[in-house]
Amino acid sequence: MTQATQQEPATGDDVVLLTVPADGGYLGVLRTATAGLAARLHFALDEIEDLRIAVDEACAMLLAIATRGAELECRFAVTDDALAVEVSVTTVRGARLPSESSFAWKVLTALTTSASAEATGQQATIRLLTRRTES
């Protein structure tokens, strides 16, 4: 089941939560949401595409270590000049994310302002931040 909710902003930001099954077939939903929110911030077309690719790559990393039947939880925080994306999933015991020297991480850091990740217990989270460039 796919859920989309918008919560009351906690710090003046717009926060959108989207939960989809941890299945590659649902990544298009997250890519579309990412593009729509970035467009709302008036990101340039190439920035929107970079962010879509980064979210897709982050989700692919998480899908590789997700438990069967897990859900991807995606939190988008929209500010005046940035879009923060946090994607989490329940993982198999002992799961590890790719190292920061891996090609996948190089892609994330090249396409976003910043990227970070953590895997604790049976939960893994990847955080992306992209600031709009001034035109």
N, C-alpha and C positions, 0 to 999 in steps of 0.2 A: 504494500500500500504506500502511496506517495502522499506526503503531507507537506503543506506549505502554510506557515503562520508568520504573522508579523507581530512582534512584541512591542510593548511600549518602550521607547528608548530609555536606557538606563543612564546614559551620560550625554544626552543630546544627539546621539547618533540614531539613524534608522537601523534596526536590526531585523534581519529576515532569517528564519530558520527553515531549512528544507531537509527532510529526511526521506531517503530512497533506499530500496534494497541494495545491498552490496553486490551488485551485478553490473557488468559492463554495459548491458543494454539500457541502463538508466543514466549513464554519464551524460547523454545528450540533454537531459533535463537540467543537470547542474551547469553544463556549458551555456545553455540558453539563458538560465537565470543570471549567470555571471555576466554575459554580454549585455543583458537588459539593464542590470544595475550599473555596470560601467558606462553604458550609454547615458543613463540618467545623470551621471557625473560629468557628462560631456567629454569623456575620454576620446582621444583620436582613434580612428579605426584600427590603426596598427597596435595601439595600446590595448584595445579591446580584444583583438585577436591574440596578442601575447598572453593576456590574462586568461583567456579561454584555454589556451594550450597549457598554461601553468596549472590551472585547476584540474584539467584532464590528467596531466602527468602526476600530480599529487594523489588524485583518486586512484590511478593505476597502481601506484606504490602501495596504497592502503589495501586495495583489492587483493593484492598478492599475499597479504598476511591476515586477511579477514577470516573469522570463523564462518562456518557454514550457517546460512540463514541470518547473518549479521545485517545491520543497516548502516549506511553512510549518513552521518549527521553533518550537515554543512551549515555553518553560521556565517552570514554576510553582515558586516557592519559598514554602513555607508556614512562617511563624514563629508565635509565640504569639499575636500580635495583628495580623498583616498578611499579605497575599498579594501577592507581587511576580510580575508576568507580563512575560516578555520574548519578543517575537515577531520572528523574523528570516526573510528570504527573499533569494534571489539575484535581483538586479535587472538590467534592461537597462542597457546603457552610458549614462551620463549621466542616469540617473533621479534625480528629486528628489521628496522628500516635500512635502506641503502646508506652507505657511508657518505659523508659530505664531500668526499673526493670522487664519488661516482658520477657517471655521465648524467643520470637523472637529476642529481642535485645541481650540477652545473647548469642544466636547462632551467631549473626553477630559479636559481639566483640570477641568471641572465635575463629572465623574462619578468621579474618582479623587483620591487624596491628592496624587499627582504623576504627571507624564507627561513623557517625554523621547524623543528620537529621534536617530538618526545614520544617515547614508548614506555609506559609504566604499567606494571602488572599485565592486565589483558586489555589494555586500551592504547591505541596509537593516535596521535594528533599531528597534523601538519598545518602550520600557520603561514599564510602568505599576506603580504602587504604591498599594494601598488598605489603610489601617489601619482596623481595626474600631472603631466608636465605642462608648464605654462606655455601658452602659444601666443 
